[in-house]
């Protein structure tokens, strides 16, 4: 009999985890697994803020699929449409048929219709975006003697979740280094973190959030509570309890929210913010052979809503792989249960806050755990040699 075709769309945490698990679980005669991604490399999206600030090189951040896949086929193509009825997927260079489909196309920035947000802000969605931001940020410092524009050294970070806090805090450290390199007084640098709510990192307890606030304030980051209503090339306009005000800055990072891939809605698949409300076993409603994972999926259980994306995505990928093997062998799938192992938010390279196994942690212990989590993923996909080449350790290795 002809082998079944399993198609995995997207090579982020969920898609790559699913593909690698299938390589280990499937017998050679059971199915043909194909991973399709618009890039020929995986990158840890949790490290994009470091790529954007130049504290982790884009070269080290790329992990090429063909170097880590053993049995699965990899195709580099940009998906344009998913045809569920015909069991076909269209890309820019080809059309692909499947028996089983895994949709894990990742995330896109959610601008919530705010004027100018898509045109005048950066978003850490890909390595290319992060690399572009790094170049512009460093250029602002290097050319400051010529421009003398104070807005060139003013930075706004919109959103006080993981990405916003991690970027703002690391920028506080990086700005000091760039000032020393370029001969600029550190007092000229202005970093503003705009938080919609009173508490930053709202997924944490008030006590952990307060610790994080204290730490980033010490790094020279100003925290402003307000709602961004307009983004411009030279700053953002926010609405506060006292009224509207403008924060001047020539560089703005948008980290106020994400949504699923726009390919979902473009394909006519029912969703909200391009996230499919999946069944308990992660299958698309009404589709026995289609799984939706990661940022493209919206699970019904409340404990998943504020889960850390990478951890959740990896567990979804592993579950989908086991479910696919079960279906191929004529067995039933099981309900997906998320095992929340804790989460950590870095506050610079050697500091962090978070919780693990229900216990709050902070400082270098938390930073060590953050690096351990990143290195554990590298070990899973490429072994010890990949950890040595690209791992996160106590000190930076790419300045």
Secondary structure per residue as TSV (DSSP state, phi and psi in degrees):
chain	resnum	aa	ss	phi	psi
A	1	X	-	360.0	147.6
A	2	X	-	-69.4	137.5
A	3	X	-	-67.1	144.4
A	4	X	E	-69.4	149.8
A	5	X	E	-105.3	120.3
A	6	X	E	-107.1	123.0
A	7	X	E	-111.4	124.4
A	8	X	E	-111.8	118.3
A	9	X	E	-99.2	112.6
A	10	X	-	103.8	130.8
A	11	X	-	-111.5	32.7
A	12	X	S	-76.1	-159.0
A	13	X	H	-57.0	-47.9
A	14	X	H	-69.7	-49.0
A	15	X	H	-64.6	-42.8
A	16	X	H	-70.0	-40.5
A	17	X	H	-59.2	-46.2
A	18	X	H	-61.0	-44.6
A	19	X	H	-64.1	-45.9
A	20	X	H	-66.7	-37.8
A	21	X	H	-65.5	-40.1
A	22	X	H	-62.8	-38.4
A	23	X	H	-57.8	-37.4
A	24	X	H	-81.8	-32.4
A	25	X	H	-90.2	-30.4
A	26	X	S	-83.8	144.5
A	27	X	-	-78.8	155.6
A	28	X	T	-60.1	-28.6
A	29	X	T	-92.6	2.4
A	30	X	T	-87.9	-41.7
A	31	X	E	-162.1	157.5
A	32	X	E	-107.4	120.5
A	33	X	E	-103.8	129.7
A	34	X	E	-126.9	127.0
A	35	X	E	-103.3	128.3
A	36	X	E	-119.1	129.8
A	37	X	E	-145.4	149.5
A	38	X	S	-73.2	-18.9
A	39	X	S	-110.8	154.6
A	40	X	S	-94.7	20.6
A	41	X	E	-143.9	152.0
A	42	X	E	-96.5	151.0
A	43	X	-	-142.0	149.3
A	44	X	-	-81.5	105.7
A	45	X	G	-62.8	-21.8
A	46	X	G	-70.7	-9.5
A	47	X	G	-109.4	5.3
A	48	X	H	-63.5	-29.6
A	49	X	H	-65.0	-31.2
A	50	X	H	-75.2	-35.4
A	51	X	H	-63.2	-43.1
A	52	X	H	-65.5	-24.1
A	53	X	H	-102.6	-1.6
A	54	X	T	80.3	14.3
A	55	X	S	-97.5	-0.6
A	56	X	S	-149.0	124.9
A	57	X	-	-73.9	145.9
A	58	X	H	-63.0	-31.7
A	59	X	H	-62.9	-44.6
A	60	X	H	-70.5	-27.3
A	61	X	H	-73.6	-21.2
A	62	X	-	-85.4	131.9
A	63	X	E	-125.9	107.7
A	64	X	E	-75.1	130.9
A	65	X	H	-58.8	-42.8
A	66	X	H	-66.4	-15.7
A	67	X	H	-85.5	-18.0
A	68	X	H	-116.0	-16.6
A	69	X	-	-85.2	139.1
A	70	X	S	-107.5	-48.4
A	71	X	S	-109.8	-33.4
A	72	X	S	-70.4	147.9
A	73	X	E	-88.5	139.5
A	74	X	E	-114.1	135.9
A	75	X	E	-128.2	128.6
A	76	X	E	-91.1	112.2
A	77	X	-	-160.3	152.4
A	78	X	-	-98.4	118.1
A	79	X	E	-71.2	135.3
A	80	X	E	-113.8	-28.0
A	81	X	E	-159.9	143.8
A	82	X	E	-112.9	121.2
A	83	X	E	-105.6	95.3
A	84	X	T	-65.4	-40.1
A	85	X	T	-65.9	-40.0
A	86	X	T	-91.0	-2.7
A	87	X	T	54.2	50.3
A	88	X	E	-135.9	152.7
A	89	X	E	-128.1	127.8
A	90	X	E	-100.0	137.9
A	91	X	E	-127.6	179.9
A	92	X	S	-66.4	-28.5
A	93	X	S	-118.0	-3.6
A	94	X	-	-166.4	169.6
A	95	X	E	-121.0	135.3
A	96	X	E	-128.0	128.4
A	97	X	E	-93.7	156.8
A	98	X	-	-149.3	157.6
A	99	X	S	-100.4	-35.5
A	100	X	E	-132.0	139.1
A	101	X	E	-125.6	137.1
A	102	X	E	-120.4	116.5
A	103	X	E	-99.7	112.5
A	104	X	-	-144.1	60.4
A	105	X	-	-83.6	5.4
A	106	X	-	82.7	-161.4
A	107	X	E	-119.7	164.8
A	108	X	E	-134.3	155.6
A	109	X	E	-61.4	142.2
A	110	X	-	-107.6	110.6
A	111	X	-	-92.8	-5.1
A	112	X	T	54.9	26.7
A	113	X	T	72.8	12.9
A	114	X	-	-74.4	128.5
A	115	X	B	-57.7	128.1
A	116	X	T	80.9	-6.8
A	117	X	H	-64.7	-38.0
A	118	X	H	-76.4	-20.6
A	119	X	H	-98.4	-31.3
A	120	X	H	-115.9	15.7
A	121	X	-	-132.5	157.8
A	122	X	B	-95.1	152.8
A	123	X	-	-137.9	134.5
A	124	X	-	-84.8	75.2
A	125	X	S	-105.7	-26.5
A	126	X	S	-144.1	166.5
A	127	X	H	-63.7	-37.7
A	128	X	H	-60.9	-41.9
A	129	X	H	-65.4	-42.6
A	130	X	H	-64.3	-40.6
A	131	X	H	-65.2	-40.1
A	132	X	H	-63.7	-41.0
A	133	X	H	-66.0	-39.9
A	134	X	H	-59.2	-45.5
A	135	X	H	-61.3	-45.1
A	136	X	H	-67.0	-41.5
A	137	X	H	-62.5	-47.3
A	138	X	H	-66.4	-35.2
A	139	X	H	-63.9	-37.5
A	140	X	H	-58.5	-41.7
A	141	X	H	-72.1	-46.2
A	142	X	H	-65.8	-32.6
A	143	X	T	-98.8	9.7
A	144	X	H	-65.0	-35.1
A	145	X	H	-58.2	-30.4
A	146	X	H	-86.5	-39.4
A	147	X	H	-80.9	-41.2
A	148	X	-	56.2	22.3
A	149	X	-	-89.0	113.2
A	150	X	G	-59.2	-26.7
A	151	X	G	-68.3	-18.5
A	152	X	G	-67.9	-23.6
A	153	X	G	-107.5	17.5
A	154	X	E	-112.4	130.2
A	155	X	E	-130.6	135.2
A	156	X	E	-116.3	133.2
A	157	X	E	-116.3	115.9
A	158	X	E	-95.8	116.0
A	159	X	-	113.9	129.7
A	160	X	-	-114.3	30.6
A	161	X	S	-85.6	-159.6
A	162	X	H	-56.1	-54.0
A	163	X	H	-61.0	-46.1
A	164	X	H	-62.9	-46.2
A	165	X	H	-67.4	-43.1
A	166	X	H	-64.4	-41.4
A	167	X	H	-67.2	-48.2
A	168	X	H	-60.8	-42.9
A	169	X	H	-69.4	-41.3
A	170	X	H	-70.3	-32.7
A	171	X	H	-62.4	-36.8
A	172	X	H	-57.7	-40.8
A	173	X	H	-72.9	-45.7
A	174	X	H	-64.5	-36.5
A	175	X	H	-61.5	-38.2
A	176	X	H	-62.6	-41.1
A	177	X	H	-64.6	-44.4
A	178	X	H	-66.8	-34.2
A	179	X	H	-64.0	-41.3
A	180	X	H	-65.8	-41.4
A	181	X	H	-65.6	-40.0
A	182	X	H	-97.5	-0.4
A	183	X	T	70.6	40.9
A	184	X	-	-112.1	140.4
A	185	X	-	-67.9	124.3
A	186	X	G	-57.0	-26.1
A	187	X	G	-65.6	-15.6
A	188	X	G	-79.7	-16.4
A	189	X	-	-82.5	131.5
A	190	X	E	-123.2	121.6
A	191	X	E	-121.6	121.5
A	192	X	E	-121.0	125.2
A	193	X	E	-102.6	118.5
A	194	X	E	-95.6	119.2
A	195	X	E	-115.0	128.5
A	196	X	S	-71.1	-34.3
A	197	X	S	-105.0	172.0
A	198	X	S	-68.1	-33.6
A	199	X	S	-101.1	126.2
A	200	X	S	-78.9	160.5
A	201	X	S	47.3	63.2
A	202	X	T	-64.0	-15.0
A	203	X	T	-76.6	-11.4
A	204	X	S	-95.2	167.0
A	205	X	-	-68.0	157.7
A	206	X	H	-55.5	-35.0
A	207	X	H	-66.9	-45.7
A	208	X	H	-66.5	-39.2
A	209	X	H	-60.9	-41.6
A	210	X	H	-63.5	-38.7
A	211	X	H	-61.9	-44.3
A	212	X	H	-62.7	-42.2
A	213	X	H	-58.8	-46.8
A	214	X	H	-60.4	-42.0
A	215	X	H	-66.3	-44.0
A	216	X	H	-76.8	-26.4
A	217	X	H	-63.8	-36.4
A	218	X	H	-67.2	-20.9
A	219	X	T	-86.7	4.8
A	220	X	T	89.9	14.5
A	221	X	E	-91.2	128.0
A	222	X	E	-93.2	129.1
A	223	X	E	-104.0	124.2
A	224	X	E	-121.9	130.3
A	225	X	E	-90.0	127.2
A	226	X	-	176.2	170.7
A	227	X	E	-113.0	121.4
A	228	X	E	-70.3	126.9
A	229	X	E	-115.2	-12.8
A	230	X	E	-161.1	139.9
A	231	X	E	-115.7	136.5
A	232	X	E	-128.3	170.5
A	233	X	T	-67.0	-22.0
A	234	X	T	-117.3	24.9
A	235	X	E	146.1	-172.6
A	236	X	E	-129.0	151.6
A	237	X	E	-108.2	127.0
A	238	X	E	-120.4	155.2
A	239	X	E	-106.0	123.3
A	240	X	E	-120.1	179.4
A	241	X	T	-63.9	-24.8
A	242	X	T	-91.7	-3.1
A	243	X	E	120.3	-169.9
A	244	X	E	-81.8	145.5
A	245	X	E	-149.6	155.3
A	246	X	E	-109.0	136.5
A	247	X	E	-108.0	114.8
A	248	X	E	-78.0	131.9
A	249	X	-	-171.6	139.7
A	250	X	S	-91.3	-4.1
A	251	X	E	-134.5	123.9
A	252	X	E	-128.5	130.3
A	253	X	E	-101.1	130.1
A	254	X	E	-98.0	114.9
A	255	X	-	-137.7	35.9
A	256	X	S	-91.1	-0.2
A	257	X	-	158.0	157.0
A	258	X	E	-132.8	165.4
A	259	X	E	-136.7	176.7
A	260	X	E	-74.0	-176.8
A	261	X	-	-69.6	137.5
A	262	X	T	-67.3	-12.2
A	263	X	H	-62.2	-28.1
A	264	X	H	-60.2	-55.9
A	265	X	H	-70.2	-33.6
A	266	X	H	-64.3	-22.9
A	267	X	T	-92.8	3.1
A	268	X	T	75.5	19.2
A	269	X	-	-85.1	131.0
A	270	X	-	-63.4	128.3
A	271	X	-	-163.5	171.9
A	272	X	B	-129.0	122.7
A	273	X	T	54.2	37.6
A	274	X	T	59.6	28.8
A	275	X	B	-116.7	128.4
A	276	X	E	-88.8	129.6
A	277	X	E	-76.2	100.5
A	278	X	-	-84.6	162.9
A	279	X	-	-73.4	167.4
A	280	X	T	-55.7	-25.3
A	281	X	T	-96.4	11.0
A	282	X	S	80.2	10.8
A	283	X	B	-85.3	152.4
A	284	X	-	-67.2	135.8
A	285	X	T	-53.4	128.6
A	286	X	T	80.5	1.6
A	287	X	-	-124.8	110.0
A	288	X	T	-73.7	-18.5
A	289	X	T	-116.9	15.2
A	290	X	E	-125.1	122.6
A	291	X	E	-108.7	144.7
A	292	X	E	-125.0	128.4
A	293	X	-	-129.5	168.1
A	294	X	G	62.7	-138.3
A	295	X	G	-71.4	-13.5
A	296	X	G	-85.4	-5.9
A	297	X	E	-112.7	146.4
A	298	X	E	-125.3	113.4
A	299	X	-	-87.4	155.7
A	300	X	S	-83.3	-21.2
A	301	X	S	-76.6	137.1
A	302	X	G	-67.6	-27.8
A	303	X	G	-73.2	-7.0
A	304	X	G	-96.4	-18.9
A	305	X	T	-58.0	-43.9
A	306	X	T	-104.2	23.4
A	307	X	-	-72.1	147.3
A	308	X	-	-62.9	130.0
A	309	X	H	-58.3	-49.4
A	310	X	H	-62.6	-45.1
A	311	X	H	-62.6	-45.4
A	312	X	H	-63.4	-44.6
A	313	X	H	-61.4	-42.9
A	314	X	H	-62.1	-43.7
A	315	X	H	-67.4	-35.4
A	316	X	H	-62.9	-43.3
A	317	X	H	-62.0	-43.4
A	318	X	H	-64.3	-41.5
A	319	X	H	-65.5	-42.3
A	320	X	H	-63.0	-39.1
A	321	X	H	-61.7	-45.8
A	322	X	H	-63.8	-37.9
A	323	X	H	-66.7	-40.3
A	324	X	H	-63.4	-42.3
A	325	X	H	-62.3	-40.9
A	326	X	H	-62.0	-44.5
A	327	X	H	-64.0	-41.3
A	328	X	H	-63.5	-28.6
A	329	X	T	-99.2	10.7
A	330	X	T	78.6	20.1
A	331	X	-	-104.6	169.1
A	332	X	-	-87.3	152.7
A	333	X	-	-84.5	161.0
A	334	X	-	-110.7	160.3
A	335	X	-	-69.6	140.9
A	336	X	-	-80.2	127.2
A	337	X	-	-122.8	120.1
A	338	X	-	-80.0	128.9
A	339	X	-	-102.4	96.5
A	340	X	-	-75.9	107.0
A	341	X	-	-92.1	1.4
A	342	X	E	109.6	173.0
A	343	X	E	-155.3	154.2
A	344	X	E	-135.5	137.1
A	345	X	E	-112.1	121.9
A	346	X	E	-74.9	142.0
A	347	X	S	-120.8	75.5
A	348	X	S	87.9	-176.8
A	349	X	S	-78.6	-28.7
A	350	X	S	-119.8	22.4
A	351	X	-	-144.3	152.0
A	352	X	E	-167.1	166.8
A	353	X	E	-135.4	153.0
A	354	X	E	170.8	-164.9
A	355	X	E	-146.3	148.2
A	356	X	E	-141.5	129.9
A	357	X	T	54.3	36.9
A	358	X	T	82.4	3.9
A	359	X	E	-113.0	130.3
A	360	X	E	-72.7	137.9
A	361	X	E	-135.3	156.6
A	362	X	E	-155.5	166.6
A	363	X	T	82.6	-153.1
A	364	X	H	-68.8	-27.3
A	365	X	H	-62.6	-44.0
A	366	X	H	-66.9	-38.6
A	367	X	H	-64.3	-39.3
A	368	X	H	-61.0	-43.2
A	369	X	H	-64.3	-39.9
A	370	X	H	-58.7	-48.3
A	371	X	H	-64.4	-37.3
A	372	X	H	-61.7	-41.6
A	373	X	H	-62.3	-44.7
A	374	X	H	-62.8	-43.7
A	375	X	H	-68.9	-31.6
A	376	X	H	-63.6	-39.9
A	377	X	H	-64.8	-42.9
A	378	X	H	-61.3	-39.5
A	379	X	H	-64.0	-39.4
A	380	X	H	-64.0	-41.9
A	381	X	H	-88.5	-21.1
A	382	X	H	-144.2	3.7
A	383	X	H	78.9	-173.4
A	384	X	H	-62.2	-36.4
A	385	X	H	-61.6	-36.4
A	386	X	H	-71.3	-35.8
A	387	X	H	-62.2	-43.9
A	388	X	H	-64.1	-39.2
A	389	X	H	-74.2	-40.2
A	390	X	H	-127.5	8.0
A	391	X	-	-73.4	165.9
A	392	X	-	-99.2	124.5
A	393	X	-	-127.4	-173.3
A	394	X	S	-58.7	-42.1
A	395	X	S	-116.0	155.4
A	396	X	-	-64.4	150.8
A	397	X	S	-126.9	10.8
A	398	X	-	-133.3	21.4
A	399	X	-	-67.2	360.0
